[in-house]
């Protein structure tokens, strides 16, 4: 990623109400393409998953990677972490892992006769929570506060973690032995859930041979806190037509009223979609978001937040299935660009 601050010095940066320009969006898109190429060299044949993971990173939203073992979840998590110029830590979640093993612990120092806080691995810019659903619900919940507030409270004392702070978690399907289902409150704090999936035959053959495969640890840092903040500020200025906001709301309300769902999308979910859509548009080189951005992001941003009714769960339906039905039945506006009139 180019290290030049294209947005200019602070005194010349566009104000929060100034729409992002096409040229500015193109610059961010070029930087993003370079970043995606770098990370993609560690995970062959998964360009779309890599791009969505990096959108989540630049939107500073937590990322959940779900799939069977051996498909590259940890590789992608490590590659995303290596792309950030900062401190990253990896925690292997196991059934005997304690909350204090994640957040840290207060110990008594015999020399100073005072209690001291020893920070846990959560005190990093990027935290890889590997196989998060193999730990007990109590340990999983240790991440709730820090994912939402960027701080942990130990023995009544609040300790902020470094900024930016991102959790990249991997989990195995809940049907596998030795796993615990993540609580809905924690799932709602992940901006996206992505499935890596098996590589296509050409990419898998290259992986077996070791051709063109780069270790995540050898990837250069492509972004840092300042650049991520610049992208976040620019994304806030991406134009979103009212018709697109209304489309997001119509889909959300449909999930709340659907008989197959006991819990629909929360307000946090609709806000997350708006933020992710602006970031996707910016990194695609567009100064405006479209309904297609919402459709592209619907499954990764929304599906994991839905809770099926007991009858639907027994019938084998999934949140992904129900969301696809709702999207199919909800008319999308067009074209959703600045100055255009939306038509449903």
KOLBARO-769958 format. One record per residue (C-alpha): x, y, z. Coordinates in steps of 0.25 Angstrom, whole numbers, plus 5000, padded with zeros to 4 digits. Layout:
! KOLBARO-769958
XYZ/...
***
This chain:
! KOLBARO-769958
500050005000/500550144997/501050215009/500750355004/499550425011/498650454999/497650525007/498650635010/499150695024/498050705035/497750845032/497450815017/496650685019/495250695014/494250725025/493250615029/492150665021/492950675008/492550564999/493750474995/494250504981/494350394970/495850424969/495950394984/495150274983/496050224972/497350244980/496750164992/496350054982/497750044976/498350034990/497249924994/497549844981/499049844985/498649794999/497749684994/498849634985/499849624996/498849555006/498349464994/499749414992/499649335005/498249285001/498149244987/496849234980/496049314990/496049454984/494649484988/494849435003/496149515004/495449644999/494249635008/495249605020/496049735017/494749815016/494449765030/495849805034/495749945028/494449965034/495049925047/494049815050/494249685056/494349565047/493849425049/494349315040/493549185040/493849055033/494348915035/495848895039/496948905029/496248995019/497149115022/496449195033/497649215042/498449245029/497549355025/497449405040/498949415041/499049485027/498049585031/498849615044/500149625037/499649725027/499449825039/500749895044/500449865059/500549765069/499749635067/499549515077/498949385075/498149305085/497849155083/496449135090/496349005097/495348945107/496248975119/496549125115/496149225126/495649365124/496849415131/497749345120/497149445110/496949575117/498049565127/498149555142/498549645155/499649585163/500349625176/501749675174/502549635187/503649735184/502749855183/501649805192/500649855182/499649785172/500049785157/499249765145/499949665135/499249685122/498749565114/498849535099/497649625096/498549745098/498949755083/498449825071/498049695064/497649575073/497449435066/496449355074/496749215068/495649115069/494849205078/493649115080/494549005086/494649085099/493549095109/492449195108/493049265121/494349285113/493649325100/492949435108/494249495113/494349555099/493049625100/493449755107/494749775099/494049745085/493049855088/493749955097/495249935094/495549915108/495549805119/495149815133/495949725143/495749735158/494949865156/495949935148/495749975134/496949945124/496850005110/497449925099/498249975087/497550045076/497249995065/496749875072/496149755063/495849615067/495949515056/495349385061/495249245054/494249145058/493849005054/492448965050/491648945063/491248805059/492648765061/493048695074/493648775085/493048915081/492149015088/491149105081/491549245082/490549335089/489649425080/490149545088/491549515083/491149475069/490549605068/491849675071/492549615058/492349705046/492549585037/492549435037/493249375025/493349235020/494749205013/494249075007/495148974999/496049024988/495749004974/496548884967/497548984961/497849054973/497848934982/498848864972/499748994974/499648984989/500048834989/501248864980/501648984988/501549074976/501349224978/501049204992/501449315002/501549295017/500649395025/501849425034/502649475022/501549575017/501949725017/501049815026/500149885016/499349975026/499450035039/498650115049/498750245042/498350185028/497250105034/496750235040/496850305027/495950205020/494950205031/494850355030/494750345015/493650235016/492750325025/492750425013/492250325003/490950354997/489750265001/488450294995/487250295005/486650184996/487850095000/487650125014/486150095013/486449965006/487349925017/486249955027/485249875019/486049755019/486349765034/484849785037/484549665028/485449575037/484749625049/483449585044/483849455037/483149325043/484449245042/485249335050/485149355065/486149475065/486249565053/487349675050/487649775061/487849925060/489349895061/489249805049/488649905040/489750015045/490849905042/490249885028/490250035025/491650045030/492149925022/491449965009/492150105009/493450035012/493249935000/492850044991/494050124994/495050004993/494349974979/494650114974/493250174975/492850304983/491450244985/490850114991/489850034983/488749924986/489749824980/490749854991/489649825001/489349694994/490849654993/490949675008/489649625013/490049485016/491449515022/490849635030/489549585034/489349435033/490049395046/489249495054/487849425051/487249325061/486349215055/485049175061/485149035067/484248985056/485149035045/486348975052/485748845053/485448855038/486848875034/486749015030/487849115032/487949265034/488649275021/487449205014/486349295020/487149425017/487349385003/485849365002/485549505008/486549574999/485849504987/484549554992/484949704995/485049794983/486349864982/486450014978/487250064966/488150124963/488550184976/489650284972/489750434975/488650514968/487850394963/486450364966/486150234972/485150144966/484650014974/
***
